Structure formats: structure tokens, C-alpha cells
Amino acid sequence: MPPVIAAFTGAVTTINRAAFYIAILLVYLIVPVMLIDVVARYAFNAPTVWGMELATLLFGPYFLLAGPYVLHLKGHVAMDILRQRLKVQADRMVELVNLPIIVAFCAILLWFSVPAAVDSFNYGETSFSAWNPPIWWTKAAVPISLLLMLLQALAEFLRVLFRAPGTSHEEAAL
């Protein structure tokens, strides 16, 4: 792999690994928030107006920010039963077709999600609930994660493209 491409794929994966660890940290916020809400509701018969909504608002970015690095780890749902039966070259061809589809899908969604996130920020959009928190930051997680997913899919495509013919993903990782 040319050094420039290796640097690009390494940088993208490093950024997505950092986003993944940030997403993991969000779980350490979601669980106590839900615990407080459950205890307040069932032990004191005094549910919070913010608990479930905050947990929901945090879960979106958690889910979205973890996705790009999971793509690198090959952790997404796949047709493993079929792909395990393919020869290495056929599996490589499947990846070379699949990854540009992911890039195109992310690009289309990114095109439509950026204006929605910008408008949400500009208008100071809130949830219109009893608590009524601002929600632009959760909407901003959508285009950010789509950009990260697009870049990771591109990085994975380049890894497959420059992988030695006849080499599987597992062998290339060694």
C-alpha cells in the first residue's frame, strides 16, 4: 500500500477508534440516568421529567458514533454463512462492490442530514417536552457519524484494493 494511502487509512481508523471510545463513555452516563429515573419512579413514586428523555438523547450519539469503528472491526451484521464459503478472491470482490455502496449511501444521507442539523442549531430546536432540552447536538451526531462512516468505508475499500491478491482480511491484519 502506498504510504499516503496507509497514512490516510490509519488516520481515519484512529479517529473512529477515538469516537468509539467516546461512545463507550456515553454508556457510563446513560446507565446512571436510567437508574436514577427507575429508582425515583418505583421507590419514591416521583418519576423525573428528564430521565428517559436524556437517556434517549444520549443513546442516539452512542449508537451512531460506535458504527464506523465497528465497520473496521467487521462487527456489523453480514452474510457470514455465505461469505465463509467464498474463495478469498470472490470475498474480495464482494467487499469491493459492497464498500462503495456504503460510501454512496452515507454520502446521500449526509447530503440530507447536514441541513437538518444546521437548521436545528440555528433555530435552537428543543424537544417540546416538559423538560424541553435543546436537541441540536443529537441531530449533529447524525452527519458527523455519517461522515466518519463514509471515511471508514473508503479506508476499508482502499485496504481491500491494495491488499495482496489471494490474501484474506485476517491474513492482511497480521
GICORRA-V367320 format. One record per pair of residues at least 6 apart in sequence whose C-alpha atoms are under 7 Angstrom apart, sorted by the first residue. I is the first residue (numbers start at 1). J is the second residue. D is the distance in Angstrom with one decimal. If there is no record, write none. Layout:
I:J:D, I:J:D
//
This chain:
1:162:5.4, 9:155:4.8, 12:151:6.6, 12:152:6.2, 13:69:6.9, 13:152:6.6, 16:68:6.1, 16:69:5.2, 16:148:6.7, 17:69:5.7, 19:65:5.7, 19:66:6.7, 20:65:5.9, 20:66:4.5, 20:69:6.2, 23:62:4.5, 23:65:5.9, 23:66:5.8, 26:58:6.8, 26:62:6.1, 30:55:5.2, 30:58:6.6, 33:51:5.8, 33:55:6.4, 34:51:6.2, 34:52:6.5, 34:55:6.5, 37:47:6.0, 37:48:5.9, 37:51:5.2, 37:52:7.0, 40:46:5.3, 40:47:5.2, 40:48:6.9, 41:47:4.1, 49:130:6.5, 49:131:5.9, 50:131:5.7, 57:138:6.3, 60:138:6.8, 61:138:6.3, 61:141:5.5, 64:142:6.9, 64:145:5.7, 65:145:5.4, 67:149:7.0, 68:148:6.0, 68:149:4.5, 68:152:6.0, 70:76:6.4, 72:152:6.9, 72:156:6.9, 83:91:6.3, 88:166:5.7, 88:167:6.7, 88:168:5.8, 89:166:5.9, 92:160:6.8, 96:157:6.3, 99:153:5.7, 99:157:5.8, 102:153:6.6, 103:150:5.0, 103:153:6.0, 103:154:6.6, 106:146:5.6, 106:150:5.6, 107:150:6.9, 110:143:5.4, 110:146:6.0, 110:147:6.9, 113:142:6.8, 113:143:5.6, 114:143:5.7, 117:136:6.4, 117:139:5.2, 117:140:5.1, 120:136:5.1, 121:136:5.0, 124:134:6.6, 125:134:5.8, 125:135:6.0, 125:136:6.2, 126:132:5.6, 126:133:5.4, 126:134:4.2, 126:135:5.3, 127:133:6.0, 127:134:6.5, 127:135:6.3, 163:172:6.8
//
